[in-house]
Amino acid sequence: MRRLKVIVPVLMALIVLAACATPTPQVVEKVVKETVVVTKEVEKVVTKEVEKVVTKEVEKVVTVEVKPREKVVIWFHSGRGEEREVLEAQIKDFNSMQDKYQVEAVQLPEGSYNEQVNAVALTGQWPDLLDFDGPYMANYVWSGYLQALDPFVSNDLRNDLLPSIIAQGTYPPDGKLYCIGTFDSGLAIWGNKAYLEKAGVRIPTSAADAWTREEFEDVLAKLQALPEVKWAMDMKFNYGRGEWYTYGFSPIIQSMGGDLIDRTAWKSTGTLNSPASVEAMTMFQNWVKQGYVVPADAGDATFYGDKTAALAWVGHWMWQPHKKGLGDDLILLPMPKFGEKAATGMGSWCWGIPSAAKNPQGAWEFLSYLLQPDQILRMTNANGAVPSRKSALAKSDLYGEGGPLNIFVQQLETIAVPRPQHPAYPTITSAFAEAVDNIISGADVKAELDKAAAKIDQDIEDNEGYPPFGGK
């Protein structure tokens, strides 16, 4: 009887506790621990009451409403591995850090990217955010593919972007901004310092200190004479005919006083095939004829792997393999002054929002994340590109004053020339690249530039001048 008297008060206390309130999980845990000392028969009753409490708690969790995420589809080019890896990590982090948007990415081959963009225009199945090569912006805007970003861009962001980024993304007829890149490009000459010192040549230290044409060709000859060197310079002919030929080699023409097209009259004949342009590309062809330049079939690694080339005429994207291959012997040199001034390429892949995007606000939210200074540096530390924001540049060990890649910044601020911002750009670049390819193979320089200029002008005429750029 004494035992029963002890059990009943304990039981009654537990039942009252369960009935009068909804215990927290901590309370339930305490109750369960205290029932261990009672008899089996009473334990069943207590357990039943506890189960009721636990059931209520579970029902409370299950009834929490979970809103579905808004899908944001992005397209980006499957370029270099370092860029892909960083962007994939950024997408994963963005999806994890918030619960409103779910970014889904589609990678497309870089070589046929523009063709695929034009193909989707026929179907209307546009992504929400589109990655594309900046020089194609004018063609895409003229074709109605893109919407202006001005409603999304704050004054603070605009003022923090590099002038070259604003220039690349601005459509001349209306002055609106249609694309923003997280980085700009850098084109210069990478050198093997050990070879340069052994050849006894002057080593430029800034964009203002660039080699002249005479100095540069003397450097090529002296490097070629070194027993360790098979070719004085790699110009990445192994990339093949394509955008590289326009980006990489049109600055030679521009430094000599020519250009791809007259940027006022928008006519190529008389500019691309001008005496200055012909002289520039004849000089280029002579480097090939003299055996200074790595042939296409020699592969990619003659400068940083085999070390049979002393210089590499190429862009920022080779920073990682060059640094890994040459270490402290790697040096970055400014583009030479072939004429009265030096010239370098600018512009790179950027982001725009299609006119037919289903979720433009979600696209901008993700792009805003990519444009945060720390995210910009996350990308540029991997691919060697120039950060697109001044605030990111200020934090960059690579591009800050005294940094190993600071010459790229100096050049963007002083000698960079954008590729023509005109709807005919796809024809401009393909015609010039074809001419360069044939010139490398030994074709007559003047004849090739004549043909390229005629193709460009014919395209513009066929499109009635691409109004409002021109027209009849």
ZAMARGU-4260 file (C-alpha; in steps of 0.2 Angstrom, whole numbers, plus 5000, padded with zeros to 4 digits):
<rodrens>
0) 5000/5000/5000 | 5014/5012/5004 | 5021/5009/4986 | 5004/5013/4978 | 5003/5029/4988
5) 5020/5035/4981 | 5015/5031/4963 | 4998/5039/4963 | 5005/5057/4967 | 5018/5055/4955
10) 5006/5050/4941 | 4994/5063/4945 | 5007/5077/4944 | 5013/5071/4927 | 4995/5070/4920
15) 4992/5088/4926 | 5008/5094/4919 | 5004/5086/4902 | 4986/5093/4902 | 4989/5110/4908
20) 5002/5116/4895 | 5012/5112/4880 | 5029/5107/4886 | 5045/5112/4878 | 5056/5098/4872
25) 5066/5101/4888 | 5051/5098/4899 | 5047/5082/4890 | 5064/5076/4892 | 5063/5079/4911
30) 5046/5070/4912 | 5053/5054/4903 | 5068/5053/4915 | 5057/5054/4930 | 5045/5040/4925
35) 5060/5027/4925 | 5058/5024/4944 | 5039/5020/4944 | 5031/5003/4940 | 5028/4996/4923
40) 5009/4997/4924 | 5010/5016/4928 | 5024/5019/4916 | 5012/5014/4901 | 5000/5028/4906
45) 5014/5041/4908 | 5021/5036/4891 | 5004/5038/4883 | 5003/5056/4890 | 5020/5060/4885
50) 5017/5054/4867 | 5002/5066/4866 | 5014/5080/4870 | 5027/5075/4857 | 5014/5073/4844
55) 5008/5090/4846 | 5026/5097/4845 | 5029/5087/4829 | 5012/5093/4821 | 5018/5111/4825
60) 5034/5109/4815 | 5026/5100/4800 | 5013/5114/4798 | 5027/5127/4795 | 5024/5134/4777
65) 5039/5133/4765 | 5037/5144/4750 | 5044/5138/4734 | 5060/5147/4727 | 5059/5157/4711
70) 5070/5149/4698 | 5083/5160/4690 | 5091/5152/4674 | 5108/5158/4668 | 5118/5154/4653
75) 5137/5155/4654 | 5152/5150/4643 | 5162/5135/4647 | 5178/5144/4646 | 5194/5141/4657
80) 5193/5129/4671 | 5197/5141/4684 | 5182/5153/4679 | 5170/5138/4679 | 5175/5132/4696
85) 5173/5149/4704 | 5156/5152/4696 | 5150/5135/4701 | 5155/5138/4719 | 5147/5156/4718
90) 5130/5148/4712 | 5131/5135/4726 | 5134/5148/4739 | 5121/5160/4733 | 5108/5147/4733
95) 5113/5142/4751 | 5114/5160/4758 | 5096/5164/4754 | 5079/5155/4751 | 5070/5166/4738
100) 5079/5162/4722 | 5086/5146/4715 | 5100/5149/4702 | 5101/5135/4688 | 5115/5136/4676
105) 5118/5130/4659 | 5135/5130/4651 | 5137/5132/4633 | 5153/5130/4622 | 5163/5146/4620
110) 5168/5143/4602 | 5150/5143/4596 | 5142/5154/4609 | 5136/5168/4598 | 5128/5156/4586
115) 5118/5148/4600 | 5112/5165/4606 | 5106/5169/4589 | 5097/5152/4588 | 5088/5155/4605
120) 5081/5171/4598 | 5071/5160/4585 | 5064/5150/4599 | 5061/5163/4612 | 5067/5152/4626
125) 5079/5165/4634 | 5087/5163/4651 | 5085/5176/4664 | 5104/5181/4664 | 5115/5179/4649
130) 5134/5179/4649 | 5142/5185/4633 | 5157/5193/4625 | 5156/5211/4627 | 5159/5217/4609
135) 5143/5208/4604 | 5133/5220/4615 | 5129/5232/4601 | 5123/5218/4590 | 5112/5210/4603
140) 5104/5227/4608 | 5101/5232/4590 | 5093/5215/4588 | 5081/5218/4603 | 5089/5204/4614
145) 5094/5214/4629 | 5085/5226/4641 | 5094/5241/4649 | 5101/5238/4666 | 5100/5257/4671
150) 5084/5254/4682 | 5094/5241/4693 | 5111/5250/4694 | 5114/5262/4709 | 5124/5278/4707
155) 5137/5271/4720 | 5139/5255/4709 | 5141/5265/4693 | 5154/5277/4700 | 5164/5262/4707
160) 5165/5253/4690 | 5180/5255/4679 | 5177/5267/4665 | 5182/5253/4653 | 5167/5242/4660
165) 5155/5257/4657 | 5162/5260/4640 | 5160/5241/4635 | 5142/5240/4641 | 5135/5257/4635
170) 5125/5256/4618 | 5130/5272/4609 | 5113/5277/4601 | 5104/5278/4618 | 5118/5279/4630
175) 5111/5266/4641 | 5120/5252/4650 | 5116/5234/4644 | 5130/5223/4652 | 5141/5223/4666
180) 5157/5212/4668 | 5164/5206/4685 | 5181/5209/4677 | 5190/5217/4662 | 5203/5209/4651
185) 5222/5213/4650 | 5233/5210/4635 | 5251/5212/4636 | 5268/5203/4634 | 5273/5190/4647
190) 5292/5187/4648 | 5305/5175/4655 | 5316/5187/4665 | 5331/5175/4665 | 5331/5175/4646
195) 5328/5194/4644 | 5343/5197/4656 | 5354/5185/4647 | 5350/5193/4630 | 5355/5210/4638
200) 5339/5219/4633 | 5331/5234/4642 | 5316/5228/4652 | 5301/5240/4653 | 5293/5243/4670
205) 5277/5253/4666 | 5265/5256/4652 | 5274/5273/4649 | 5291/5264/4647 | 5286/5253/4633
210) 5298/5247/4619 | 5297/5256/4603 | 5295/5246/4587 | 5314/5246/4584 | 5318/5240/4602
215) 5305/5227/4601 | 5311/5219/4585 | 5329/5220/4592 | 5323/5211/4607 | 5315/5197/4596
220) 5331/5195/4586 | 5342/5194/4602 | 5331/5182/4611 | 5330/5171/4595 | 5349/5170/4596
225) 5349/5162/4613 | 5353/5143/4613 | 5339/5139/4625 | 5326/5148/4614 | 5318/5140/4599
230) 5305/5154/4596 | 5307/5172/4602 | 5288/5173/4605 | 5272/5163/4607 | 5257/5173/4600
235) 5244/5159/4603 | 5242/5154/4585 | 5236/5137/4593 | 5220/5146/4598 | 5215/5146/4579
240) 5205/5158/4569 | 5192/5167/4581 | 5190/5181/4593 | 5208/5179/4599 | 5214/5185/4582
245) 5204/5201/4583 | 5207/5205/4601 | 5225/5200/4601 | 5231/5207/4585 | 5220/5222/4580
250) 5230/5233/4593 | 5245/5231/4581 | 5235/5240/4568 | 5228/5253/4580 | 5246/5257/4587
255) 5252/5260/4569 | 5237/5272/4566 | 5225/5261/4558 | 5209/5252/4564 | 5196/5239/4559
260) 5183/5252/4554 | 5181/5271/4553 | 5171/5274/4570 | 5162/5289/4563 | 5157/5285/4546
265) 5156/5266/4550 | 5165/5261/4534 | 5179/5249/4534 | 5187/5252/4517 | 5200/5265/4518
270) 5203/5261/4536 | 5206/5242/4538 | 5216/5242/4522 | 5224/5259/4524 | 5243/5261/4522
275) 5245/5261/4541 | 5235/5245/4543 | 5245/5236/4529 | 5261/5241/4536 | 5256/5235/4553
280) 5251/5218/4547 | 5266/5216/4535 | 5277/5219/4551 | 5267/5205/4559 | 5269/5193/4544
285) 5288/5196/4544 | 5289/5190/4562 | 5281/5174/4557 | 5293/5173/4541 | 5308/5175/4552
290) 5304/5161/4563 | 5301/5171/4578 | 5283/5165/4582 | 5278/5148/4589 | 5268/5139/4575
295) 5250/5133/4579 | 5255/5115/4579 | 5268/5117/4593 | 5255/5118/4606 | 5251/5129/4621
300) 5266/5126/4633 | 5281/5132/4624 | 5283/5148/4635 | 5278/5141/4652 | 5281/5123/4651
305) 5295/5118/4638 | 5302/5136/4640 | 5307/5136/4622 | 5299/5152/4619 | 5305/5168/4628
310) 5290/5179/4627 | 5271/5176/4626 | 5259/5188/4618 | 5243/5184/4627 | 5230/5190/4640
315) 5227/5189/4658 | 5219/5172/4658 | 5237/5164/4657 | 5242/5171/4674 | 5240/5155/4684
320) 5249/5143/4672 | 5263/5156/4668 | 5266/5159/4687 | 5266/5140/4691 | 5278/5137/4676
325) 5290/5151/4678 | 5289/5156/4696 | 5300/5171/4700 | 5306/5172/4682 | 5289/5178/4676
330) 5287/5196/4672 | 5273/5206/4664 | 5278/5219/4650 | 5268/5233/4642 | 5262/5232/4624
335) 5275/5241/4612 | 5273/5257/4604 | 5274/5252/4586 | 5269/5269/4580 | 5266/5286/4589
340) 5256/5277/4603 | 5254/5260/4611 | 5237/5251/4610 | 5230/5236/4619 | 5214/5226/4619
345) 5200/5228/4632 | 5183/5221/4636 | 5178/5204/4641 | 5164/5192/4645 | 5150/5201/4654
350) 5132/5199/4660 | 5116/5205/4653 | 5097/5202/4656 | 5087/5197/4640 | 5072/5207/4636
355) 5061/5191/4637 | 5068/5186/4654 | 5055/5178/4665 | 5063/5184/4681 | 5074/5199/4678
360) 5073/5204/4697 | 5080/5187/4702 | 5094/5189/4688 | 5099/5206/4695 | 5100/5199/4713
365) 5112/5186/4708 | 5122/5198/4697 | 5123/5210/4712 | 5130/5196/4722 | 5143/5192/4709
370) 5147/5211/4708 | 5152/5212/4727 | 5170/5216/4729 | 5175/5200/4738 | 5166/5190/4725
375) 5175/5199/4711 | 5191/5196/4719 | 5186/5178/4721 | 5185/5176/4702 | 5200/5187/4697
380) 5212/5179/4709 | 5208/5163/4700 | 5208/5169/4682 | 5220/5184/4683 | 5208/5196/4676
385) 5207/5214/4680 | 5193/5217/4694 | 5179/5228/4687 | 5176/5239/4702 | 5188/5252/4710
390) 5184/5246/4727 | 5190/5228/4722 | 5205/5234/4714 | 5210/5243/4730 | 5210/5227/4739
395) 5219/5217/4726 | 5237/5210/4729 | 5238/5206/4711 | 5233/5223/4703 | 5237/5236/4717
400) 5251/5247/4715 | 5267/5237/4714 | 5257/5221/4711 | 5263/5209/4698 | 5249/5213/4686
405) 5247/5231/4689 | 5253/5235/4671 | 5236/5228/4665 | 5228/5242/4675 | 5240/5255/4669
410) 5236/5250/4651 | 5217/5250/4653 | 5218/5268/4660 | 5229/5275/4646 | 5230/5265/4630
415) 5215/5252/4629 | 5205/5253/4613 | 5188/5245/4613 | 5183/5233/4599 | 5170/5242/4588
420) 5153/5245/4597 | 5143/5242/4581 | 5129/5229/4576 | 5141/5223/4562 | 5154/5217/4575
425) 5151/5199/4571 | 5155/5202/4553 | 5170/5214/4558 | 5178/5201/4569 | 5175/5186/4557
430) 5182/5195/4542 | 5197/5202/4551 | 5201/5185/4559 | 5200/5176/4542 | 5212/5189/4535
435) 5224/5187/4549 | 5224/5168/4547 | 5228/5170/4529 | 5242/5182/4532 | 5250/5170/4545
440) 5250/5157/4531 | 5259/5169/4519 | 5245/5177/4509 | 5247/5195/4502 | 5243/5207/4516
445) 5235/5221/4506 | 5224/5209/4496 | 5218/5201/4512 | 5214/5217/4521 | 5205/5223/4505
450) 5194/5208/4505 | 5190/5209/4524 | 5185/5228/4522 | 5174/5224/4508 | 5165/5210/4518
455) 5162/5222/4532 | 5155/5236/4521 | 5144/5224/4512 | 5136/5218/4528 | 5133/5236/4533
460) 5125/5240/4517 | 5114/5224/4517 | 5107/5230/4533 | 5104/5248/4527 | 5118/5255/4538
465) 5111/5247/4554 | 5100/5262/4559 | 5102/5273/4569 | 5121/5270/4566 | 5118/5275/4548
470) 5106/5272/4534 | 5099/5277/4518
</rodrens>
